[in-house]
Amino acid sequence: MTSPEFRSGARGIPPSSADPAPARLTVGIVSAGRVGTALGEALERVGHVVFGCAAVSEESKERVRTRLPESQILPVDEVARRAELLILAVPDNELASIAAGLAATGVVARGKLVVHTSGANGIGILAPLTAQGAIPLAIHPAMTFTGGPEDTDRLAAACFGITAADEIGYAVAQALVLELGGEPVHVAEDNRALYHAALAHGANHLVTLVADAVDALRVALDGPGFPGIDSDPEAAQRVLGPLVRAALDNALRHGQSALTGPVARGDVAAVQKHLDVLSDVDPAIAAGYRALSLRSAQRMGSKPELIEILEGEL
């Protein structure tokens, strides 16, 4: 295999006049979960060849058959041996053992590109393979994945947190991300955990927040006074959706100044009423409201009496 630092185009090194086309890579993926499948599809769209995937569950095998139909389902060591670009799209808690296991088998040749997609880890977790001459890259798409074809389309609008060992590694990672239409963002090795925590706090907790709000709103929309009218199970989502989308857009554009509502106004009575009625629906929802209201009040520097209520017990 040609050493990656001398390949053109896809490596971030301009092609010479004698080599006008970017180099295409043979890609192997371990495993064919939501992230691995989406990345495989995206790489095939720009001309790389996903020759094989390691897939264990029937669900993963079906993803390969339907979304990467030209790929073979192969054992992990065979995928690793044949790939020029090896993508380890395994759960975070399996990554260290996969790297150690591949190093023990000796199937990862010197100069091979080994990419993992974990947000929480940098390249240190690939140390066993790096010691054998592999080029380690951490390339994490800052995107949520549902398992459907839309995941691949979303990659083109995503940022990717990249970490590498040196300038050559960063050039390779950047080139791959740019090929996919994404935006590469450098994350220092020591900051990967903080990077991941920030993304989880913003995205994962947003899901819980919206789900709680939908649950409470369903109760509010199911009140008496509408005889003969069937309840609409999707009404809460339709009511909340435009508001949440606008609030998110405003927060990303304007930061803390986008905050509106009773906490922003310092309306102690309204906040207390919210706590009371939410507690009637579900004390756990009220507890979540209290915690987020307290954080909002702290950021706003709200009046002491509001802080006191929010620091209290239900």
KAPECOR-V161958 format. One record per residue. N is the residue number from 0. NEAR is the number of other ideal C-beta (glycine too) atoms within 10 Angstrom. Layout:
<<N;NEAR> <N;NEAR>>
This chain:
<<0;11> <1;11> <2;11> <3;22> <4;15> <5;10> <6;22> <7;18> <8;18> <9;24> <10;23> <11;21> <12;18> <13;9> <14;15> <15;8> <16;5> <17;6> <18;12> <19;9> <20;9> <21;19> <22;18> <23;15> <24;22> <25;15> <26;26> <27;27> <28;32> <29;26> <30;24> <31;28> <32;22> <33;17> <34;23> <35;26> <36;29> <37;28> <38;25> <39;25> <40;18> <41;23> <42;25> <43;17> <44;15> <45;14> <46;14> <47;22> <48;15> <49;28> <50;19> <51;27> <52;29> <53;24> <54;26> <55;12> <56;11> <57;8> <58;12> <59;19> <60;14> <61;12> <62;23> <63;25> <64;13> <65;10> <66;21> <67;24> <68;7> <69;10> <70;23> <71;14> <72;16> <73;20> <74;11> <75;23> <76;16> <77;14> <78;27> <79;27> <80;19> <81;16> <82;25> <83;22> <84;23> <85;25> <86;26> <87;26> <88;23> <89;23> <90;11> <91;14> <92;9> <93;14> <94;19> <95;16> <96;10> <97;22> <98;24> <99;14> <100;15> <101;25> <102;18> <103;9> <104;11> <105;11> <106;19> <107;24> <108;14> <109;10> <110;16> <111;23> <112;24> <113;23> <114;25> <115;27> <116;24> <117;22> <118;20> <119;18> <120;21> <121;25> <122;22> <123;15> <124;22> <125;28> <126;15> <127;17> <128;24> <129;18> <130;9> <131;16> <132;11> <133;24> <134;25> <135;22> <136;24> <137;27> <138;23> <139;26> <140;22> <141;18> <142;17> <143;14> <144;18> <145;10> <146;14> <147;13> <148;12> <149;10> <150;22> <151;20> <152;14> <153;17> <154;22> <155;12> <156;10> <157;17> <158;15> <159;23> <160;24> <161;24> <162;25> <163;22> <164;16> <165;9> <166;9> <167;15> <168;21> <169;17> <170;16> <171;25> <172;24> <173;21> <174;18> <175;27> <176;22> <177;15> <178;18> <179;23> <180;14> <181;23> <182;14> <183;18> <184;14> <185;12> <186;19> <187;10> <188;13> <189;10> <190;14> <191;22> <192;12> <193;12> <194;19> <195;19> <196;12> <197;13> <198;18> <199;12> <200;10> <201;13> <202;12> <203;11> <204;12> <205;13> <206;10> <207;10> <208;15> <209;14> <210;11> <211;20> <212;20> <213;17> <214;15> <215;21> <216;16> <217;18> <218;15> <219;12> <220;14> <221;13> <222;8> <223;5> <224;5> <225;10> <226;5> <227;4> <228;7> <229;6> <230;10> <231;13> <232;10> <233;10> <234;15> <235;19> <236;15> <237;9> <238;17> <239;15> <240;13> <241;9> <242;10> <243;16> <244;10> <245;11> <246;14> <247;13> <248;11> <249;14> <250;14> <251;10> <252;9> <253;10> <254;10> <255;10> <256;11> <257;15> <258;17> <259;10> <260;13> <261;17> <262;23> <263;15> <264;14> <265;16> <266;16> <267;18> <268;9> <269;13> <270;23> <271;14> <272;12> <273;19> <274;20> <275;11> <276;12> <277;23> <278;16> <279;12> <280;16> <281;14> <282;12> <283;13> <284;19> <285;20> <286;16> <287;17> <288;21> <289;21> <290;11> <291;15> <292;21> <293;19> <294;12> <295;18> <296;22> <297;12> <298;12> <299;17> <300;8> <301;21> <302;12> <303;8> <304;10> <305;22> <306;18> <307;10> <308;17> <309;23> <310;11> <311;11> <312;5> <313;12>>
